[in-house]
Structures are given as C-alpha cells and as structure tokens.
Amino acid sequence: MLYLIEQTEENTRIAGEKNMVLDYPDGKLAFKYGYRTLSYQVYDKLAIVDHGAIVDNKSLGEVLKLAKIQQDERERGGKRERSKKMPKQRTQARIQEQLKPINPVLANPEEFRISLKR
C-alpha cells in the first residue's frame, strides 16, 4: 500500500520533510505535519489491473474467478496485510510522553504554527 499526500501548495513546501503517521487501534491512519492533518489517498499496488491482458466477454467469468482465487491466496499468505514492523501503540505513547518536556510542539500542539518559508 502507498499513501499519497494530496498535492496542495502548502503540501508541496513540505516535500522531503518527515511527517507523523498516527496508527489508531481501530485501523484508521492519520498523517500530520506540525499542527496540520494531511489529507491522503490510498494507492493499492496489488489492485492494479493488467490492461495488456484483454479478455473477451465469453471468458470474463472464468478470469474473474481466477482473480478472486489469486486475491484470496495473497491474503492468506499475508501479502496484503500492513507491516508488522510498526511499534506498538503503548510504545508510541510512552515515547511521546518522554519527548513532551523537550519538544514544545508536543507539549502544546495547538499553539504551534508552521512557517511556510523554507
């Protein structure tokens, strides 16, 4: 899965910068840069259809069955799941608490305003 931040004038200024990714227990994701929540789109590389393979209408049902079987195999094999390398929520919260005294943005995020100058 790729997550594409929407291209706006403000977002082009932060290209190459590190953003914060919030991974909620319910599976929802949020991307933040400073105080701003960034809107994004999900790009699933596994969902791409090979347009080079043209199928006539008579065999379309069989091809769709084959595609369904292949998707099920990928899901069983763990190829469509999110990364297991991400830190646990408790670890993220503990690190955030440790960083609050030294990082004023984490202590008072509502007071932090980003400069649009590079």
Contacts in CASP RR format, 6 or more apart in sequence:
PFRMAT RR
TARGET T0000
AUTHOR 0000-0000-0000
METHOD contacts of the structure
MODEL  1
MLYLIEQTEENTRIAGEKNMVLDYPDGKLAFKYGYRTLSYQVYDKLAIVD
HGAIVDNKSLGEVLKLAKIQQDERERGGKRERSKKMPKQRTQARIQEQLK
PINPVLANPEEFRISLKR
1 42 0 8 1.000
1 43 0 8 1.000
1 44 0 8 1.000
1 45 0 8 1.000
1 82 0 8 1.000
2 42 0 8 1.000
2 43 0 8 1.000
2 44 0 8 1.000
2 45 0 8 1.000
3 29 0 8 1.000
3 31 0 8 1.000
3 40 0 8 1.000
3 41 0 8 1.000
3 42 0 8 1.000
3 43 0 8 1.000
4 40 0 8 1.000
4 41 0 8 1.000
4 42 0 8 1.000
4 43 0 8 1.000
5 11 0 8 1.000
5 19 0 8 1.000
5 31 0 8 1.000
5 38 0 8 1.000
5 39 0 8 1.000
5 40 0 8 1.000
6 38 0 8 1.000
6 39 0 8 1.000
6 40 0 8 1.000
6 41 0 8 1.000
10 36 0 8 1.000
10 116 0 8 1.000
11 38 0 8 1.000
13 116 0 8 1.000
13 118 0 8 1.000
14 33 0 8 1.000
17 33 0 8 1.000
19 31 0 8 1.000
19 32 0 8 1.000
19 33 0 8 1.000
19 38 0 8 1.000
20 31 0 8 1.000
20 32 0 8 1.000
20 33 0 8 1.000
20 34 0 8 1.000
21 29 0 8 1.000
21 30 0 8 1.000
21 31 0 8 1.000
21 32 0 8 1.000
22 29 0 8 1.000
22 30 0 8 1.000
22 31 0 8 1.000
22 32 0 8 1.000
23 29 0 8 1.000
23 86 0 8 1.000
23 89 0 8 1.000
23 92 0 8 1.000
24 30 0 8 1.000
25 89 0 8 1.000
30 37 0 8 1.000
31 37 0 8 1.000
31 38 0 8 1.000
31 40 0 8 1.000
32 38 0 8 1.000
33 114 0 8 1.000
34 105 0 8 1.000
34 109 0 8 1.000
34 112 0 8 1.000
34 114 0 8 1.000
35 105 0 8 1.000
35 109 0 8 1.000
35 110 0 8 1.000
35 112 0 8 1.000
35 113 0 8 1.000
35 114 0 8 1.000
36 114 0 8 1.000
46 71 0 8 1.000
46 74 0 8 1.000
46 79 0 8 1.000
46 80 0 8 1.000
55 63 0 8 1.000
71 80 0 8 1.000
74 80 0 8 1.000
75 81 0 8 1.000
87 95 0 8 1.000
96 106 0 8 1.000
99 106 0 8 1.000
100 106 0 8 1.000
100 107 0 8 1.000
101 107 0 8 1.000
104 111 0 8 1.000
104 112 0 8 1.000
105 112 0 8 1.000
END
